[in-house]
Amino acid sequence: MIAVVGSLNLDLVVPAPHHPVPGETVLGGDLARHPGGKGANQAVAAARLGAPVAMVGRVGDDAEGGRLLAALGDAGVDTGRVARTAGVATGHALITVDPAGENTIVVSPGANSRLTADDCHSAADQLGAAAVTVLQREVPDEANEAAARLAGGTVLYNPAPAVTGATVPPGVDLLVPNRTELAALTGRPVPTTLDEVASAARRLTGPGAVLVTLGEDGVLLVEGGSHLHLPAYPVEPVDTTAAGDAFCGALAVALAEGAGLEAATRWASAAAAVSTTRAGAQPSLPHRAEVHEVYARTGNAVAAVGGKERGES
């Protein structure tokens, strides 16, 4: 089983010709509403790939909360530990997507900000039994810290959204940041080259491995004194909103099924690539057959990692 402790949001998505700068108003396209939230997205991603998944989180006692719970249930996610929070709105995310598929996101946490360590203790049985527990930063740190303590298996932490000065909870085994989140955790400028990314990742203590997602540049796996660059799978992106969530969900599934870290990372990269080819967060998350197709079609080429992609320090 995979346990996910995290956020549930209703995503309000608007396509735009470009992302607005301060003081600018941009006329966008039609508003779309999709179930989202990093935690819920990662739970659905794992469930669609065939894993049994339990979600720990909070929604409001409003219609939006009911809609999000129904979406998780339809995906096969156990929502028995998702609480309804009286008098508080369900979380929302305001998202703009440009023609290249790149997005900007503002999150109003709502009920997500009320998740507590006690909520995690109430889910101790699920957390203790899970092969992989997945965490993110759209809920309070105290909930993540409690979940990491209670986890019986591998703990995967996605430190998003990035906040300068944030720390990694004790007990995290795998850290999955992007470049911006890595910079926030290290207090250094956003790294650009692979060597800079690897150097920044090695400054972090605690996690056994760091997987830095690099968008169209793929993933850098940093473990001990070595690093391995895995190029991205070639696709035509439409919307990158849930690519990181697809990656985390698929990574958890592969690890829970006994895959090694490198193989699990390749599998997760294929899932992320598929998710970018269609719009929305949860609507874009792939099923297992789709990931297999991309992985099988390009896996041999991607697996041929040469000396320029593998580094030692």
C-alpha positions as CSV (number, residue, x, y, z in Angstrom):
1,M,0.0,0.0,0.0
2,I,1.0,3.6,-0.6
3,A,-0.1,6.3,1.9
4,V,-0.2,9.9,0.8
5,V,-0.4,12.7,3.3
6,G,-1.2,16.0,1.6
7,S,-3.5,18.6,0.0
8,L,-6.7,18.4,-1.9
9,N,-7.6,21.4,-4.0
10,L,-10.1,22.4,-6.7
11,D,-8.0,23.7,-9.6
12,L,-9.3,26.7,-11.5
13,V,-7.4,26.7,-14.8
14,V,-7.3,29.5,-17.4
15,P,-5.3,29.2,-20.7
16,A,-3.5,32.5,-21.4
17,P,-1.4,33.9,-24.3
18,H,1.4,34.6,-21.7
19,H,1.8,34.9,-18.0
20,P,1.0,38.3,-16.6
21,V,3.6,40.5,-15.1
22,P,2.8,42.7,-12.1
23,G,0.2,45.3,-13.0
24,E,-0.8,43.5,-16.2
25,T,-4.3,42.2,-17.1
26,V,-4.3,39.3,-19.6
27,L,-7.4,38.1,-21.4
28,G,-7.5,34.3,-21.1
29,G,-9.6,31.5,-22.4
30,D,-12.4,29.5,-20.9
31,L,-12.2,28.6,-17.2
32,A,-11.9,24.9,-16.4
33,R,-12.4,23.3,-13.0
34,H,-10.4,20.1,-12.2
35,P,-9.8,18.1,-9.0
36,G,-6.3,18.8,-7.9
37,G,-3.9,19.4,-5.0
38,K,-0.4,17.9,-4.9
39,G,-1.4,15.3,-2.4
40,A,-4.6,14.2,-4.2
41,N,-2.8,14.3,-7.5
42,Q,0.0,12.0,-6.3
43,A,-2.6,9.7,-4.8
44,V,-4.6,9.4,-8.0
45,A,-1.3,9.0,-10.0
46,A,-0.4,6.0,-7.9
47,A,-3.9,4.5,-7.9
48,R,-4.2,4.7,-11.7
49,L,-0.9,2.8,-12.0
50,G,-2.5,-0.1,-10.0
51,A,-1.4,0.5,-6.4
52,P,-3.7,0.5,-3.4
53,V,-3.6,4.0,-2.0
54,A,-4.8,5.6,1.2
55,M,-5.1,9.4,1.5
56,V,-4.7,11.5,4.6
57,G,-5.9,15.1,4.4
58,R,-8.7,17.7,4.9
59,V,-11.4,19.3,2.8
60,G,-14.1,21.8,3.7
61,D,-17.7,21.0,4.4
62,D,-18.6,22.6,1.1
63,A,-19.7,21.2,-2.3
64,E,-16.1,21.5,-3.6
65,G,-14.9,19.1,-0.8
66,G,-17.5,16.6,-1.8
67,R,-16.4,16.8,-5.4
68,L,-12.8,16.2,-4.5
69,L,-13.6,13.2,-2.3
70,A,-15.8,11.7,-5.1
71,A,-12.9,12.1,-7.6
72,L,-10.5,10.3,-5.3
73,G,-13.1,7.5,-4.7
74,D,-13.6,7.1,-8.4
75,A,-9.9,6.6,-8.9
76,G,-9.9,3.9,-6.2
77,V,-8.2,5.9,-3.4
78,D,-9.2,5.1,0.2
79,T,-10.5,8.4,1.6
80,G,-11.4,7.2,5.0
81,R,-8.8,9.4,6.6
82,V,-9.8,12.6,4.7
83,A,-11.7,14.8,7.2
84,R,-14.4,17.3,6.5
85,T,-13.6,20.6,8.2
86,A,-16.6,22.7,9.4
87,G,-16.6,26.4,8.6
88,V,-13.5,26.3,6.3
89,A,-13.4,26.4,2.5
90,T,-11.8,23.6,0.5
91,G,-8.4,24.5,-0.9
92,H,-8.3,26.1,-4.3
93,A,-5.5,26.6,-6.8
94,L,-5.5,29.4,-9.4
95,I,-3.6,28.3,-12.5
96,T,-2.7,30.0,-15.8
97,V,-1.2,27.9,-18.6
98,D,0.6,29.5,-21.6
99,P,0.7,28.1,-25.1
100,A,3.9,26.2,-24.4
101,G,2.2,24.3,-21.5
102,E,4.1,26.1,-18.8
103,N,2.0,27.2,-15.7
104,T,2.0,29.5,-12.8
105,I,0.0,28.6,-9.7
106,V,-1.3,30.5,-6.7
107,V,-2.8,28.2,-3.9
108,S,-5.4,29.2,-1.3
109,P,-4.9,26.3,1.2
110,G,-8.2,26.5,3.0
111,A,-8.8,23.3,4.9
112,N,-5.4,21.9,3.9
113,S,-3.8,24.3,6.4
114,R,-5.8,22.7,9.2
115,L,-4.2,19.2,8.8
116,T,-2.5,18.3,12.1
117,A,-0.2,15.8,13.7
118,D,-3.3,14.3,15.4
119,D,-4.8,13.6,12.0
120,C,-1.7,11.6,11.1
121,H,-1.8,9.8,14.4
122,S,-5.4,8.8,13.6
123,A,-4.0,7.2,10.4
124,A,-1.1,5.5,12.2
125,D,-2.3,2.0,11.0
126,Q,-2.2,3.1,7.3
127,L,1.1,4.9,7.7
128,G,2.7,2.1,9.5
129,A,1.6,-0.5,6.9
130,A,2.5,1.5,3.8
131,A,5.4,0.4,1.7
132,V,5.9,4.1,0.7
133,T,4.5,7.2,2.3
134,V,4.4,10.3,0.1
135,L,4.5,13.9,1.6
136,Q,4.5,17.4,0.1
137,R,4.5,21.0,1.5
138,E,0.9,22.1,0.8
139,V,0.0,21.0,4.4
140,P,1.6,22.2,7.7
141,D,5.1,21.0,8.6
142,E,3.8,19.4,11.8
143,A,1.6,17.0,9.8
144,N,4.6,16.0,7.6
145,E,6.9,15.5,10.5
146,A,4.4,13.3,12.3
147,A,3.7,11.3,9.2
148,A,7.4,10.7,8.6
149,R,7.8,9.5,12.2
150,L,4.8,7.1,11.8
151,A,5.8,5.7,8.4
152,G,6.7,2.1,8.4
153,G,8.3,2.1,4.9
154,T,10.1,4.4,2.6
155,V,9.3,8.2,3.0
156,L,9.3,10.2,-0.2
157,Y,9.1,14.0,0.3
158,N,8.3,16.5,-2.5
159,P,9.1,20.0,-1.0
160,A,6.6,21.9,-3.0
161,P,5.8,24.7,-2.9
162,A,9.2,26.1,-2.4
163,V,9.8,28.3,0.7
164,T,13.2,29.8,1.5
165,G,14.4,28.4,4.8
166,A,12.2,25.3,4.7
167,T,13.7,22.2,6.1
168,V,13.4,18.5,5.3
169,P,11.5,16.5,8.0
170,P,13.6,13.9,9.8
171,G,13.1,10.4,8.5
172,V,12.8,11.3,4.8
173,D,14.5,8.7,2.6
174,L,14.0,10.3,-0.9
175,L,13.7,14.0,-1.6
176,V,12.2,15.1,-4.9
177,P,12.6,18.8,-5.5
178,N,12.7,20.8,-8.8
179,R,15.5,23.4,-9.3
180,T,13.6,26.2,-7.6
181,E,12.7,24.0,-4.6
182,L,16.3,22.8,-4.3
183,A,17.5,26.5,-4.2
184,A,15.0,27.3,-1.5
185,L,16.2,24.3,0.7
186,T,19.9,25.2,0.3
187,G,19.5,29.0,0.5
188,R,21.6,29.3,-2.8
189,P,20.8,30.6,-6.3
190,V,18.7,28.4,-8.6
191,P,21.2,26.0,-10.2
192,T,21.4,25.9,-14.0
193,T,24.0,23.3,-15.0
194,L,23.9,19.6,-14.0
195,D,27.1,20.0,-12.0
196,E,25.5,22.9,-10.1
197,V,22.4,20.9,-9.4
198,A,24.4,17.9,-8.2
199,S,26.5,20.2,-6.0
200,A,23.4,21.8,-4.4
201,A,21.8,18.4,-3.8
202,R,24.8,17.2,-2.0
203,R,24.6,20.1,0.5
204,L,21.4,18.5,1.9
205,T,21.8,16.1,4.8
206,G,19.3,13.5,5.8
207,P,17.7,11.9,2.7
208,G,19.5,8.9,1.3
209,A,19.0,10.2,-2.3
210,V,17.8,13.3,-4.0
211,L,16.0,13.2,-7.4
212,V,15.9,16.7,-8.9
213,T,13.2,17.1,-11.6
214,L,14.5,19.3,-14.4
215,G,11.4,19.7,-16.7
216,E,12.3,19.2,-20.3
217,D,15.9,18.4,-19.2
218,G,14.9,15.2,-17.4
219,V,15.9,14.2,-13.9
220,L,19.2,14.2,-12.0
221,L,19.5,11.3,-9.5
222,V,22.1,12.2,-6.8
223,E,23.0,9.5,-4.4
224,G,26.1,9.6,-2.2
225,G,29.1,10.8,-4.2
226,S,27.6,9.9,-7.6
227,H,25.0,11.4,-9.9
228,L,23.1,10.1,-12.9
229,H,21.3,12.3,-15.5
230,L,18.2,10.7,-17.1
231,P,17.0,12.7,-20.1
232,A,13.4,13.5,-20.5
233,Y,11.2,11.3,-22.7
234,P,10.4,13.1,-26.0
235,V,6.8,14.3,-26.1
236,E,4.9,17.4,-27.2
237,P,3.7,19.1,-24.0
238,V,0.3,20.6,-23.7
239,D,0.1,21.3,-19.9
240,T,2.9,20.6,-17.3
241,T,0.6,21.3,-14.3
242,A,0.8,17.7,-12.8
243,A,4.0,16.4,-14.3
244,G,5.8,16.5,-10.9
245,D,2.9,14.8,-9.2
246,A,2.7,12.1,-11.9
247,F,6.5,11.6,-11.3
248,C,6.1,11.2,-7.5
249,G,3.1,8.9,-7.7
250,A,4.7,6.7,-10.3
251,L,8.0,6.7,-8.3
252,A,6.2,5.5,-5.2
253,V,4.5,2.7,-7.2
254,A,7.7,1.4,-8.7
255,L,9.5,1.5,-5.4
256,A,6.6,-0.3,-3.6
257,E,6.8,-3.0,-6.3
258,G,10.4,-3.6,-5.6
259,A,12.1,-1.7,-8.4
260,G,15.6,-0.3,-7.8
261,L,15.9,3.5,-7.6
262,E,17.3,4.0,-11.1
263,A,14.6,1.9,-12.7
264,A,11.9,3.5,-10.6
265,T,13.1,6.9,-11.7
266,R,13.0,6.0,-15.4
267,W,9.4,4.6,-14.9
268,A,8.4,7.8,-13.1
269,S,9.9,10.0,-15.9
270,A,7.7,8.1,-18.4
271,A,4.6,8.8,-16.4
272,A,5.5,12.5,-16.1
273,A,6.0,12.7,-19.8
274,V,2.6,11.2,-20.6
275,S,0.9,13.6,-18.1
276,T,2.2,16.7,-20.0
277,T,0.5,15.7,-23.2
278,R,-3.0,16.7,-22.0
279,A,-4.6,19.4,-20.0
280,G,-5.5,19.5,-16.3
281,A,-4.0,18.0,-13.2
282,Q,-5.9,14.7,-12.3
283,P,-7.4,14.4,-15.9
284,S,-3.8,14.2,-17.3
285,L,-2.6,11.4,-15.0
286,P,-1.8,8.3,-17.0
287,H,-2.9,4.7,-16.6
288,R,-0.4,1.9,-16.5
289,A,-0.7,0.8,-20.1
290,E,0.0,4.4,-21.3
291,V,3.2,4.5,-19.2
292,H,4.3,1.1,-20.5
293,E,3.8,2.3,-24.1
294,V,6.1,5.3,-23.7
295,Y,8.6,3.4,-21.6
296,A,8.8,0.5,-24.1
297,R,9.0,2.8,-27.1
298,T,11.9,4.9,-25.9
299,G,13.2,3.0,-22.9
300,N,16.2,1.4,-24.7
301,A,17.4,4.8,-26.0
302,V,17.0,6.5,-22.6
303,A,18.6,3.6,-20.8
304,A,21.9,4.1,-22.7
305,V,23.5,6.5,-20.3
306,G,27.0,7.5,-21.4
307,G,29.9,8.9,-19.5
308,K,28.8,12.5,-20.0
309,E,25.6,11.8,-18.1
310,R,27.1,9.9,-15.1
311,G,29.4,11.8,-12.8
312,E,31.5,11.0,-9.8
313,S,32.9,13.4,-7.2
